[in-house]
């Protein structure tokens, strides 16, 4: 009996020593990380990485992607503007960023060329951020865009911005904290913030590599579907439906895998974005307009004029995109041909909301429906983004609208 008690005391004693030693080691490691200026929390990234230059290649195009000192796909200019500058910050997703075309061929560059003169520089500062919605590109405008002292903000919405809006928002969405609620993560962050941040950074990098740099696309997406409790029957059907030639180029990093995975992971994403019919879509609409309202409210006291443009999905104007060989359709996304001709819900809602907010609004949908009748090359065949011609059509329509409606004050001053 005495031996048993002695063993317990030794076990407790040795265990306590180990726990104390481990705790002290963690404090020392965290302190050492602090000496090397390692951050106590993961810095909030709001733009692209700064000063990068890479060649992006797709099976349908190749272009140079280059960013400036602030992580924008735009040339470096002084933050302080001159008396001859009129600056328009253009917010949006990959269509605004110019995915698939060189900088000089984007609609923002074409607009800049159209309106700039020897007496006035009209700058369309491109704040496009691919793969994001109003939460992310709104944050970019508030954190970086305002530093350029813009005179105006042009928000270019794409329908899937609604799908890219979270269904739940923090109280301060553009300054969201890490948000640990309870448990071990909160304790670890409280006592050893730098170690926790280091581990979290490694975790984020692992997830990012898994989503963007997979060499086995089918297996990666299938595992994600299983985690979401998607029935194996659906997973097997999806695996059989994807063309092997597209799987190969995704694995090579030469095609965007999300065009093929959406049919399995988010089959109703386009219906939700364009028809706004489900309860989830309604909630996301409320959150999207809330985010946009907050951005507009921040712009006004800074003397920033605002306007909104709707960039239509090719499913809303291009019959060729409804071909059964379209990657999104092949993968299982729900698409409706009525979108080609009707006044869709996303158009109606944005028209009413902008009128209520008294914000100038341009819907590019009818313009692209008319343009597609004479040209079939407004966007790429396998990738939905605009071709050079698509950017030209958009630039022409936006320029005419800015002039005809005198949307921004620089137009009035030119007359």
C-alpha positions in Angstrom: 0.0 0.0 0.0 2.8 2.3 0.9 4.6 1.5 -2.3 1.4 2.3 -4.3 1.1 5.7 -2.6 4.8 6.4 -3.2 4.4 5.6 -6.9 1.4 8.0 -7.1 3.3 10.8 -5.4 6.3 10.2 -7.7 4.0 10.2 -10.7 2.3 13.4 -9.6 5.7 15.0 -8.8 7.3 14.1 -12.1 4.2 15.0 -14.0 4.2 18.5 -12.4 7.9 19.0 -13.2 7.2 18.1 -16.8 4.2 20.5 -17.0 6.1 23.3 -15.4 9.2 22.7 -17.6 6.9 22.6 -20.8 5.1 25.8 -19.7 8.4 27.7 -19.0 9.7 26.4 -22.4 6.7 27.8 -24.2 7.1 31.2 -22.4 10.8 31.3 -23.4 10.0 30.3 -27.0 7.3 33.0 -27.2 9.7 35.5 -25.7 12.5 34.6 -28.2 10.0 35.0 -31.1 9.2 38.4 -29.8 12.9 39.3 -29.9 12.9 38.6 -33.6 9.8 40.8 -34.0 7.5 37.9 -34.9 3.9 39.2 -34.7 1.6 38.4 -31.8 -1.2 37.9 -34.3 -1.5 37.1 -38.0 -1.5 40.4 -39.9 -4.7 41.0 -41.7 -3.9 40.8 -45.5 -6.2 43.1 -47.4 -4.6 43.1 -50.8 -2.4 41.1 -53.1 1.3 40.5 -52.0 3.3 43.7 -52.6 5.7 44.1 -55.5 5.4 40.7 -57.2 5.7 40.0 -60.9 4.7 36.6 -62.2 3.4 35.1 -65.4 0.0 33.5 -65.0 -0.8 30.8 -67.5 -4.1 29.2 -68.4 -5.0 26.8 -71.2 -6.6 29.8 -72.9 -4.3 32.7 -72.1 -1.1 33.9 -70.6 -0.4 37.3 -69.0 1.9 39.2 -66.6 0.5 39.8 -63.1 2.3 42.6 -61.3 1.5 44.5 -58.2 2.7 47.8 -56.7 4.0 48.9 -53.3 0.5 48.5 -51.8 -0.4 45.1 -53.3 -2.7 46.5 -56.1 -2.5 45.5 -59.7 -1.8 49.0 -60.7 1.3 51.1 -61.3 3.0 52.9 -58.4 1.8 56.5 -57.9 2.3 58.9 -55.0 -0.4 58.6 -52.3 -0.7 62.4 -52.3 -2.5 63.5 -55.4 -1.7 66.6 -57.5 -4.0 69.4 -58.3 -4.6 68.0 -61.8 -5.5 64.5 -60.5 -9.0 63.2 -60.3 -8.8 59.7 -58.7 -11.4 57.0 -59.0 -10.8 53.9 -56.9 -12.3 50.8 -58.6 -13.3 48.0 -56.3 -14.4 44.5 -57.4 -13.3 40.9 -57.9 -11.3 39.1 -60.6 -13.3 40.8 -63.4 -12.1 44.2 -62.1 -8.6 42.8 -61.4 -8.4 41.8 -65.0 -8.0 38.0 -64.8 -6.8 36.7 -68.1 -5.6 40.0 -69.8 -2.6 42.3 -69.6 -3.0 45.4 -67.6 -3.2 47.8 -70.6 -6.2 45.8 -71.9 -8.4 46.1 -68.8 -11.5 48.3 -68.8 -10.0 50.5 -66.0 -6.9 51.2 -68.1 -9.1 51.9 -71.2 -11.2 54.3 -69.1 -8.1 56.1 -67.9 -6.9 56.5 -71.4 -10.3 57.8 -72.5 -10.7 60.5 -69.9 -7.1 61.7 -69.2 -5.9 64.8 -71.0 -3.0 67.2 -70.9 -4.9 69.3 -68.4 -6.2 66.6 -66.1 -5.2 63.1 -65.1 -8.2 60.9 -64.5 -6.9 57.9 -62.7 -8.9 54.7 -62.4 -6.9 53.0 -59.6 -7.6 49.3 -59.9 -8.5 47.7 -56.6 -9.7 44.4 -58.0 -9.2 41.4 -55.7 -9.9 38.0 -57.4 -11.9 35.4 -55.6 -13.5 37.8 -53.1 -16.7 39.6 -52.3 -17.7 42.9 -50.8 -16.2 42.0 -47.4 -12.7 41.6 -48.8 -12.6 44.2 -51.5 -14.5 46.6 -49.2 -11.8 46.2 -46.6 -9.2 46.8 -49.2 -10.8 50.2 -50.1 -11.1 51.2 -46.5 -7.5 50.1 -45.5 -5.6 51.0 -48.7 -7.9 52.7 -51.2 -8.6 55.7 -49.0 -4.8 56.3 -48.6 -4.8 57.3 -52.3 -7.2 60.2 -51.4 -9.7 59.2 -54.1 -12.3 61.6 -55.4 -14.7 58.7 -56.2 -15.3 55.0 -55.7 -16.7 52.8 -58.4 -17.8 49.4 -57.1 -18.1 46.7 -59.7 -20.3 43.9 -58.5 -20.4 40.5 -60.0 -23.3 38.2 -59.2 -21.2 35.6 -57.3 -20.2 38.4 -54.9 -23.4 37.4 -53.2 -22.3 33.8 -52.9 -18.9 35.0 -51.7 -20.5 37.0 -48.8 -20.5 35.2 -45.4 -23.8 34.2 -44.0 -22.6 35.4 -40.6 -20.7 38.6 -40.1 -18.8 39.8 -37.0 -20.0 43.1 -35.4 -17.0 44.9 -37.0 -16.7 43.1 -40.3 -13.9 45.2 -41.8 -11.8 45.0 -38.6 -12.7 41.5 -37.5 -10.5 40.2 -34.6 -9.2 36.6 -34.5 -12.4 35.8 -32.6 -11.5 32.9 -30.4 -14.5 32.2 -28.2 -13.3 29.6 -25.7 -11.3 26.5 -25.1 -7.6 25.6 -25.7 -7.1 28.0 -28.7 -8.2 31.0 -26.5 -5.8 29.9 -23.7 -2.9 29.3 -26.1 -3.4 32.7 -27.7 -3.7 34.4 -24.3 -0.5 33.0 -22.9 1.7 32.3 -25.9 0.3 34.5 -28.8 3.4 34.3 -31.0 3.6 30.5 -30.9 -0.1 30.3 -31.5 0.2 32.6 -34.5 3.1 30.7 -35.9 1.2 27.4 -35.7 -1.9 29.1 -37.2 0.2 30.5 -40.0 1.5 27.0 -40.8 -2.1 25.7 -40.7 -3.4 28.3 -43.1 -0.5 27.6 -45.5 -1.3 23.9 -45.5 -5.0 24.6 -46.2 -4.1 27.0 -49.0 -1.7 24.6 -50.6 -4.4 21.9 -50.4 -6.9 24.1 -52.2 -4.7 25.7 -54.8 -1.6 23.5 -55.5 -3.0 20.0 -55.5 -1.5 17.5 -57.9 -4.5 15.2 -57.4 -7.6 17.4 -57.9 -10.2 14.7 -57.9 -9.0 13.1 -54.6 -8.6 16.5 -52.9 -12.2 17.6 -53.8 -13.6 14.2 -53.0 -12.1 14.3 -49.5 -13.6 17.8 -49.0 -17.0 16.6 -50.2 -16.8 13.7 -47.7 -16.0 16.2 -44.9 -19.2 18.0 -45.9 -21.2 14.8 -45.7 -22.1 14.8 -49.4 -23.4 11.3 -50.3 -20.8 9.0 -51.9 -23.2 8.4 -54.8 -23.0 12.1 -55.7 -19.2 12.1 -55.3 -18.8 9.1 -57.6 -21.1 10.7 -60.2 -19.2 13.9 -60.1 -15.9 12.1 -60.5 -17.2 10.3 -63.6 -18.5 13.6 -65.2 -15.3 15.6 -65.1 -13.3 15.6 -68.4 -9.9 14.0 -67.9 -8.2 16.6 -70.0 -9.5 19.4 -67.7 -8.4 17.4 -64.6 -4.9 17.1 -66.1 -4.5 20.9 -66.6 -5.9 21.6 -63.1 -3.3 19.3 -61.7 -0.7 21.2 -63.7 -1.9 24.6 -62.3 -3.1 25.7 -65.7 -6.9 25.8 -65.1 -9.0 27.0 -62.1 -10.3 24.0 -60.3 -13.2 25.8 -58.6 -15.0 25.9 -62.0 -15.1 22.1 -61.7 -15.5 21.6 -58.0 -18.5 24.0 -57.6 -20.9 21.4 -59.1 -20.1 19.1 -56.3 -19.5 21.4 -53.4 -21.8 24.4 -54.3 -24.2 23.2 -57.0 -26.7 26.0 -56.2 -24.2 28.8 -56.0 -25.3 30.4 -59.3 -29.0 30.0 -58.6 -28.5 31.6 -55.2 -26.5 34.5 -56.7 -28.8 35.3 -59.6 -32.2 34.3 -58.4 -31.7 35.0 -54.6 -34.4 32.4 -53.9 -33.2 30.3 -50.9 -33.1 31.4 -47.3 -29.3 31.3 -47.4 -29.3 33.6 -50.4 -31.6 36.0 -48.7 -29.4 36.1 -45.7 -26.3 36.7 -47.8 -28.1 39.5 -49.7 -28.8 41.2 -46.4 -25.2 40.9 -45.4 -23.9 42.0 -48.8 -26.0 45.2 -48.8 -25.0 45.8 -45.2 -21.4 45.6 -46.2 -21.9 47.9 -49.2 -23.8 50.3 -47.0 -20.9 50.5 -44.5 -18.4 51.1 -47.4 -20.6 53.9 -48.8 -21.0 55.4 -45.3 -17.2 55.5 -44.9 -16.7 57.0 -48.3 -19.1 60.0 -47.8 -17.4 61.8 -44.9 -14.1 61.5 -46.9 -15.7 63.4 -49.7 -15.7 60.4 -52.0 -18.4 60.2 -54.7 -19.8 56.7 -55.2 -21.4 54.7 -58.0 -22.1 51.0 -58.6 -21.8 48.9 -61.8 -23.3 45.3 -62.2 -21.0 43.1 -64.2 -23.3 40.2 -65.5 -22.3 36.6 -65.4 -21.9 35.1 -68.9 -24.8 32.9 -68.0 -26.9 36.1 -68.2 -26.0 37.1 -71.7 -24.0 34.4 -73.6 -26.0 31.4 -75.0 -22.7 29.7 -75.7 -22.1 29.4 -72.0 -25.2 27.3 -71.6 -23.6 24.6 -73.8 -23.7 21.2 -72.1 -19.9 21.1 -72.4 -19.5 24.2 -70.2 -17.3 23.1 -67.3 -19.7 24.5 -64.7 -22.6 22.6 -66.2 -20.6 19.4 -66.7 -19.6 19.5 -63.0 -23.2 19.7 -61.9 -24.0 23.4 -61.3 -27.6 24.4 -61.6 -28.0 26.9 -64.5 -31.2 28.4 -66.0 -31.5 29.5 -69.6 -34.2 32.1 -68.6 -31.3 34.2 -67.3 -30.4 35.0 -70.9 -33.4 37.2 -71.5 -35.2 38.0 -68.2 -34.7 40.8 -65.8 -33.1 38.6 -63.1 -33.6 39.1 -59.4 -30.0 40.3 -58.8 -30.6 43.0 -61.4 -34.0 44.0 -59.8 -32.6 44.0 -56.3 -29.6 46.1 -57.1 -31.6 48.6 -59.1 -34.0 49.1 -56.2 -31.3 49.2 -53.5 -29.1 51.7 -55.3 -32.2 53.9 -56.0 -33.0 53.7 -52.3 -29.5 54.7 -51.5 -29.4 57.4 -54.2 -26.3 55.9 -55.7 -25.8 56.0 -59.5 -26.1 52.5 -60.9 -25.2 50.9 -64.3 -26.4 47.4 -65.3 -24.1 46.1 -68.0 -26.4 43.1 -68.7 -28.5 44.6 -71.6 -25.3 46.0 -73.1 -23.6 42.6 -73.1 -26.7 40.9 -74.4 -26.8 43.2 -77.3 -23.0 42.9 -77.9 -23.0 39.1 -77.9 -25.3 39.1 -80.9 -22.6 40.5 -83.2 -19.5 38.9 -81.4 -19.1 35.6 -79.7 -15.8 36.3 -78.1 -16.6 38.6 -75.2 -15.3 36.0 -72.7 -13.2 32.9 -73.0 -14.7 29.6 -73.9 -13.7 27.6 -70.9 -13.0 30.4 -68.5 -15.9 32.8 -67.8 -13.7 36.0 -67.6 -13.7 38.7 -70.2 -11.5 38.6 -73.2 -9.9 41.8 -74.5 -13.1 42.5 -76.4 -15.2 42.1 -73.3 -13.1 44.7 -71.5 -13.5 47.0 -74.5 -17.3 46.7 -74.5 -17.4 47.3 -70.7 -15.1 50.4 -71.0 -17.2 51.9 -73.8 -20.4 51.4 -71.9 -19.1 52.8 -68.6 -17.5 55.8 -70.3 -20.8 56.6 -72.1 -22.7 56.3 -68.8 -20.3 58.5 -66.9 -20.7 61.2 -69.5 -24.4 61.0 -70.2 -25.4 60.8 -66.5 -22.6 63.1 -65.3 -22.0 60.5 -62.6 -18.8 62.1 -61.2 -17.9 65.7 -60.8 -14.9 65.6 -63.2 -17.4 65.1 -66.0 -19.2 68.3 -65.1 -16.0 70.2 -64.8 -15.0 69.2 -68.3 -18.0 71.0 -69.8 
